[in-house]
């Protein structure tokens, strides 16, 4: 294994710093463009100008926006995400309490999506042009067209209301109960994600089936099944890894919608509530965490790609 192929590990994190810096500026500015005053929202309709001024001074909202940004970066560098205007507790504590359900939702969705996409893509590629291939292509096209919130509602009506197999919404107390609550949300996200991966994997597998190394393997007397599992599938999975990393931003965005529909107490629900209550500290901190998570996942996907495929250099 040549170590020079991994030299990007030293330089890539430095290249990501300007990206995160730009994201922090955009997030900070967009949050403050949300109509409404956080202090007025917090105090209600009967708030007095004196009370509003006191709240704004308490949270630094009366300072110039550039100075607020400097304070935000300074505190962020010290590991302090500020204090929530709505919950009156440190934002870091809120994030720690809610990161678990979001991670479980994303991880469960990815696992279900892969469990659906790999068999479907394998069948479609090996049965190219036949009925199974056409049926799977229709499924993947339909999966791309269904909005996540609509699909979530349809699954709730079918599996929760009519069949009474899964909870409508909420989050359980025990691990078993939580897994039971996560089935429908994970399946909702996984259906759309598996459609994208299935289409990509099918195309990659068809190309690999016709490749020179697959033809050479057949010439050596290997059966079609061994050619597929030893030569076609490993090479076809590499583009899927990159595709999954690219779609991590969409996956995080989908989790925000799904957490709201299914009332999962995760970071997506926290972000939505923060937007509606103008809780600046919460919104900008959660948005930054999502951005950092997206960047890290793409970086890990690059490392995994180089580790799997010796031909790749980054």
C-alpha positions as CSV (number, residue, x, y, z in Angstrom):
1,X,0.0,0.0,0.0
2,X,1.5,3.3,-1.0
3,X,1.2,5.9,1.7
4,X,1.5,8.9,-0.7
5,X,-2.0,8.2,-1.8
6,X,-3.1,9.3,1.7
7,X,-1.2,12.6,1.7
8,X,-4.5,14.5,1.1
9,X,-5.4,13.6,4.8
10,X,-2.9,16.3,5.9
11,X,-4.0,19.0,3.5
12,X,-7.8,18.4,3.1
13,X,-8.7,19.6,6.7
14,X,-6.9,22.9,6.0
15,X,-8.9,23.3,2.8
16,X,-12.1,22.7,4.6
17,X,-11.5,25.6,7.1
18,X,-12.5,28.4,4.6
19,X,-15.6,26.3,3.6
20,X,-16.7,26.2,7.3
21,X,-15.9,29.9,7.7
22,X,-18.0,30.8,4.8
23,X,-20.9,28.6,6.0
24,X,-20.7,30.3,9.4
25,X,-21.0,33.7,7.8
26,X,-23.9,32.7,5.6
27,X,-25.7,31.0,8.5
28,X,-25.2,33.9,10.9
29,X,-26.5,36.5,8.4
30,X,-29.5,34.4,7.2
31,X,-30.6,33.7,10.8
32,X,-30.7,37.4,11.5
33,X,-32.7,38.0,8.3
34,X,-35.6,36.0,9.8
35,X,-38.5,38.5,10.4
36,X,-39.3,39.2,14.0
37,X,-37.6,40.1,17.2
38,X,-36.5,37.2,19.5
39,X,-37.1,39.3,22.6
40,X,-40.6,40.2,21.5
41,X,-41.4,36.6,20.6
42,X,-40.1,35.5,24.0
43,X,-42.0,38.0,26.0
44,X,-45.3,37.9,24.1
45,X,-47.8,40.5,23.0
46,X,-47.8,42.3,26.3
47,X,-44.1,43.0,26.4
48,X,-42.9,46.5,27.3
49,X,-40.1,48.3,25.6
50,X,-38.0,48.2,28.8
51,X,-38.4,44.4,29.1
52,X,-37.5,44.0,25.4
53,X,-34.4,46.2,25.8
54,X,-33.3,44.2,28.8
55,X,-33.6,40.8,27.0
56,X,-31.8,42.2,24.0
57,X,-29.0,43.4,26.2
58,X,-28.8,40.1,28.1
59,X,-28.3,38.1,24.9
60,X,-26.1,40.7,23.1
61,X,-28.8,41.4,20.4
62,X,-28.3,45.2,20.8
63,X,-24.7,45.0,19.6
64,X,-23.7,45.6,15.9
65,X,-24.1,42.5,13.8
66,X,-20.4,42.3,13.0
67,X,-19.6,42.4,16.7
68,X,-22.2,39.7,17.4
69,X,-20.5,37.5,14.8
70,X,-17.0,38.1,16.4
71,X,-18.5,37.0,19.8
72,X,-20.0,34.0,18.1
73,X,-16.7,32.9,16.6
74,X,-14.8,33.5,19.8
75,X,-17.3,31.5,21.9
76,X,-17.4,28.8,19.3
77,X,-13.7,28.4,19.4
78,X,-14.0,28.0,23.2
79,X,-16.6,25.3,22.8
80,X,-19.4,27.7,23.9
81,X,-22.4,27.8,21.6
82,X,-24.2,30.4,23.7
83,X,-27.4,30.2,25.7
84,X,-30.8,29.5,24.2
85,X,-33.2,32.4,24.3
86,X,-36.2,30.1,24.5
87,X,-35.0,27.2,26.7
88,X,-32.8,29.4,29.0
89,X,-30.1,26.7,29.0
90,X,-26.7,26.4,27.1
91,X,-27.2,25.4,23.5
92,X,-24.5,22.7,23.9
93,X,-26.6,20.9,26.5
94,X,-29.6,21.0,24.1
95,X,-27.5,19.5,21.3
96,X,-26.1,16.7,23.5
97,X,-29.7,15.8,24.6
98,X,-31.0,15.7,21.1
99,X,-28.1,14.4,18.9
100,X,-28.9,10.8,19.8
101,X,-32.3,10.5,18.0
102,X,-30.9,12.3,15.0
103,X,-27.9,10.0,14.7
104,X,-30.2,7.0,15.1
105,X,-32.5,8.2,12.4
106,X,-29.7,8.9,9.9
107,X,-27.8,5.7,10.6
108,X,-31.0,3.6,10.5
109,X,-32.1,5.2,7.2
110,X,-28.7,4.6,5.6
111,X,-28.7,0.9,6.7
112,X,-32.2,0.3,5.4
113,X,-31.4,2.2,2.2
114,X,-28.4,0.0,1.5
115,X,-30.3,-3.1,2.5
116,X,-32.9,-2.2,-0.2
117,X,-30.6,-0.7,-2.9
118,X,-27.9,-3.4,-3.1
119,X,-30.3,-6.4,-3.8
120,X,-32.5,-4.3,-6.1
121,X,-29.6,-3.0,-8.1
122,X,-28.1,-6.4,-8.4
123,X,-31.3,-7.9,-9.7
124,X,-31.8,-5.0,-12.1
125,X,-28.3,-5.3,-13.5
126,X,-28.2,-9.0,-13.9
127,X,-31.8,-9.0,-15.4
128,X,-31.2,-6.0,-17.6
129,X,-34.1,-5.4,-20.0
130,X,-36.4,-7.9,-18.4
131,X,-39.5,-7.5,-16.3
132,X,-37.6,-7.3,-12.9
133,X,-35.3,-4.6,-14.3
134,X,-38.3,-2.5,-15.5
135,X,-40.2,-2.9,-12.2
136,X,-37.1,-1.8,-10.2
137,X,-36.5,1.1,-12.4
138,X,-40.1,2.2,-12.0
139,X,-39.7,1.9,-8.2
140,X,-36.6,4.0,-8.1
141,X,-38.2,6.7,-10.3
142,X,-41.3,6.8,-8.1
143,X,-39.1,7.0,-5.0
144,X,-37.4,10.1,-6.4
145,X,-40.7,11.8,-7.0
146,X,-42.4,11.3,-3.7
147,X,-41.9,14.2,-1.2
148,X,-40.7,12.9,2.2
149,X,-43.5,14.6,4.2
150,X,-46.2,13.1,1.9
151,X,-44.6,9.7,2.0
152,X,-44.4,9.9,5.8
153,X,-48.1,10.7,6.1
154,X,-49.1,7.9,3.8
155,X,-47.0,5.4,5.8
156,X,-48.6,6.7,9.0
157,X,-52.1,6.2,7.6
158,X,-51.3,2.7,6.4
159,X,-49.0,1.2,9.1
160,X,-50.1,3.2,12.1
161,X,-53.7,4.1,11.7
162,X,-55.1,1.2,9.6
163,X,-52.8,-1.7,10.6
164,X,-51.7,-0.4,14.0
165,X,-48.2,-1.9,13.6
166,X,-46.1,1.2,14.5
167,X,-46.6,4.3,16.7
168,X,-47.9,7.4,14.9
169,X,-45.3,9.7,16.5
170,X,-43.1,10.3,19.5
171,X,-40.0,8.8,21.1
172,X,-40.0,5.8,23.5
173,X,-38.3,5.5,26.9
174,X,-36.5,2.2,26.4
175,X,-34.2,1.2,23.6
176,X,-36.7,-1.3,22.3
177,X,-39.5,1.2,22.3
178,X,-37.3,3.8,20.6
179,X,-36.3,1.3,17.8
180,X,-40.0,0.6,17.4
181,X,-40.7,4.3,17.0
182,X,-37.9,4.7,14.5
183,X,-39.1,2.1,12.0
184,X,-41.4,4.3,10.0
185,X,-39.2,7.5,10.1
186,X,-36.2,5.5,8.9
187,X,-38.1,3.7,6.3
188,X,-39.5,7.0,5.0
189,X,-36.1,8.5,4.5
190,X,-34.6,5.2,3.2
191,X,-37.2,4.9,0.4
192,X,-36.1,8.1,-1.3
193,X,-32.4,7.5,-0.6
194,X,-32.5,3.9,-1.8
195,X,-34.0,5.1,-5.1
196,X,-31.0,7.3,-5.8
197,X,-28.5,4.6,-4.8
198,X,-30.3,1.9,-6.7
199,X,-30.1,3.8,-10.0
200,X,-26.4,4.6,-9.5
201,X,-25.5,1.1,-8.5
202,X,-27.4,-0.5,-11.4
203,X,-25.6,1.7,-13.9
204,X,-22.2,0.9,-12.3
205,X,-22.9,-2.8,-12.2
206,X,-24.0,-2.9,-15.8
207,X,-20.7,-1.2,-16.7
208,X,-18.7,-3.6,-14.6
209,X,-20.4,-6.6,-16.0
210,X,-19.2,-5.6,-19.5
211,X,-15.7,-4.6,-18.3
212,X,-12.5,-6.3,-19.4
213,X,-11.6,-7.7,-16.0
214,X,-15.1,-9.3,-15.7
215,X,-14.6,-10.8,-19.2
216,X,-11.2,-12.1,-18.2
217,X,-12.6,-13.7,-15.1
218,X,-15.2,-15.5,-17.1
219,X,-12.4,-16.7,-19.5
220,X,-10.6,-18.2,-16.5
221,X,-13.7,-20.4,-15.8
222,X,-15.3,-18.5,-13.0
223,X,-19.0,-18.8,-12.7
224,X,-21.2,-15.8,-13.3
225,X,-22.1,-15.6,-9.6
226,X,-18.4,-15.5,-8.6
227,X,-17.6,-12.9,-11.2
228,X,-20.4,-10.8,-9.9
229,X,-19.6,-11.0,-6.2
230,X,-15.8,-10.9,-6.5
231,X,-15.3,-8.4,-9.4
232,X,-18.5,-6.6,-10.2
233,X,-20.0,-5.7,-6.9
234,X,-16.8,-4.4,-5.1
235,X,-16.0,-2.1,-8.0
236,X,-19.6,-0.9,-8.4
237,X,-19.9,0.0,-4.7
238,X,-17.2,2.7,-4.9
239,X,-19.2,5.2,-6.8
240,X,-22.1,4.5,-4.4
241,X,-20.0,5.5,-1.4
242,X,-19.3,8.9,-3.0
243,X,-22.9,9.3,-3.9
244,X,-24.0,8.6,-0.4
245,X,-21.5,11.1,0.9
246,X,-22.8,13.7,-1.5
247,X,-26.3,13.1,-0.4
248,X,-25.6,13.4,3.3
249,X,-26.7,17.1,3.1
250,X,-30.0,16.0,1.6
251,X,-30.2,13.2,4.2
252,X,-29.8,15.8,7.0
253,X,-32.4,18.1,5.4
254,X,-34.8,15.1,5.1
255,X,-34.3,14.3,8.8
256,X,-35.4,17.8,9.7
257,X,-38.7,17.2,7.9
258,X,-39.2,13.7,9.2
259,X,-38.4,14.6,12.8
260,X,-41.1,17.3,12.6
261,X,-43.7,15.0,11.1
262,X,-43.0,12.1,13.6
263,X,-42.3,14.4,16.6
264,X,-38.9,12.9,17.2
265,X,-37.0,15.0,19.7
266,X,-33.8,15.4,17.6
267,X,-31.8,18.2,16.3
268,X,-34.0,18.7,13.2
269,X,-37.0,19.4,15.5
270,X,-34.8,21.7,17.6
271,X,-33.8,23.6,14.5
272,X,-37.4,24.1,13.3
273,X,-38.5,25.3,16.7
274,X,-35.5,27.6,16.9
275,X,-36.5,29.2,13.6
276,X,-40.1,29.8,14.6
277,X,-39.1,31.3,17.9
278,X,-36.2,33.3,16.5
279,X,-33.8,31.5,18.8
280,X,-30.7,32.7,17.0
281,X,-28.2,30.8,19.2
282,X,-29.9,27.5,18.6
283,X,-30.4,27.9,14.8
284,X,-26.9,29.0,14.0
285,X,-25.3,26.4,16.3
286,X,-27.4,23.5,14.9
287,X,-26.8,24.7,11.3
288,X,-23.1,24.8,11.9
289,X,-23.1,21.3,13.4
290,X,-25.0,20.0,10.4
291,X,-22.4,21.7,8.1
292,X,-19.5,20.3,10.0
293,X,-21.1,16.8,9.9
294,X,-21.6,17.0,6.1
295,X,-17.9,18.1,5.6
296,X,-16.6,15.3,7.9
297,X,-18.7,12.6,6.1
298,X,-17.5,13.7,2.7
299,X,-13.9,13.6,4.0
300,X,-14.4,10.1,5.4
301,X,-15.9,9.0,2.1
302,X,-12.7,10.2,0.3
303,X,-10.5,8.2,2.8
304,X,-12.7,5.1,2.4
305,X,-12.6,5.4,-1.4
306,X,-8.8,5.6,-1.5
307,X,-8.6,2.6,1.0
308,X,-10.9,0.4,-1.2
309,X,-9.6,1.3,-4.6
310,X,-5.8,1.4,-5.1
311,X,-6.2,3.2,-8.4
312,X,-7.6,6.4,-6.8
313,X,-5.4,9.2,-5.7
314,X,-6.7,12.4,-4.2
